[in-house]
């Protein structure tokens, strides 16, 4: 478990969104973080120079995140390998 500080107005919005979706605040926060990380992996892949041959770690510093998505059975992000 990790404790994070979230501004009061943002947390209130998360509570409302979670209630509207019929889910919990922790689930909503987890999904938002997963989406953020997935989008970063996708952006990094899109930004790669197509003429520059890929290295063994095609996602650079985000490779571990990409690999964890695969390990968790979430599948490769759109545009992934």
C-alpha positions in Angstrom: 0.0 0.0 0.0 1.2 3.5 -0.8 -0.2 6.8 0.4 -0.3 9.7 -2.0 -1.5 13.3 -1.7 -4.2 14.3 -4.1 -5.6 17.8 -4.2 -9.0 18.0 -2.5 -10.9 19.2 -5.6 -9.3 16.5 -7.8 -10.1 13.8 -5.2 -13.7 15.0 -5.1 -13.9 14.6 -8.9 -12.4 11.1 -8.7 -15.1 10.2 -6.0 -17.8 11.4 -8.3 -16.4 9.6 -11.4 -16.0 6.4 -9.4 -19.6 6.6 -8.1 -20.9 7.3 -11.6 -19.0 4.3 -13.0 -20.0 2.1 -10.1 -16.4 1.4 -9.1 -14.1 2.3 -6.2 -11.7 5.2 -5.9 -8.7 2.9 -5.7 -9.8 1.1 -8.9 -10.4 4.4 -10.7 -6.9 5.6 -9.7 -5.3 2.4 -10.7 -7.0 2.5 -14.1 -5.9 6.1 -14.6 -2.3 5.2 -13.8 -2.3 2.2 -16.1 -3.8 4.3 -18.9 -1.1 7.0 -18.3 1.7 4.5 -18.5 0.3 2.7 -21.5 -0.1 6.1 -23.3 3.5 7.0 -22.5 4.7 3.7 -24.0 2.6 4.3 -27.1 4.0 7.9 -27.4 7.5 6.7 -27.0 7.0 4.1 -29.7 5.5 6.6 -32.1 8.4 9.0 -31.5 11.0 6.5 -32.5 12.9 7.3 -35.6 11.8 4.7 -38.2 15.2 4.8 -39.8 17.0 4.1 -36.5 17.1 0.4 -36.0 15.5 -0.7 -32.8 17.7 -1.8 -29.9 17.0 -4.8 -27.8 15.1 -2.5 -25.5 12.8 -0.9 -28.0 10.9 1.1 -25.4 14.0 2.5 -23.7 13.4 3.4 -20.1 9.7 2.4 -20.5 10.7 -1.2 -21.4 10.1 -2.5 -17.9 6.7 -0.9 -17.9 5.9 -2.4 -21.3 7.2 -5.8 -20.1 5.1 -5.6 -17.0 2.0 -5.0 -19.1 2.8 -8.2 -21.1 3.4 -10.1 -17.8 0.1 -9.0 -16.3 -1.7 -10.3 -19.4 -2.8 -6.8 -20.5 -1.4 -7.3 -24.0 0.8 -5.1 -25.9 -0.3 -1.5 -26.1 -1.7 -0.3 -29.4 1.3 0.0 -31.8 3.4 -2.4 -29.6 5.2 -5.5 -30.6 
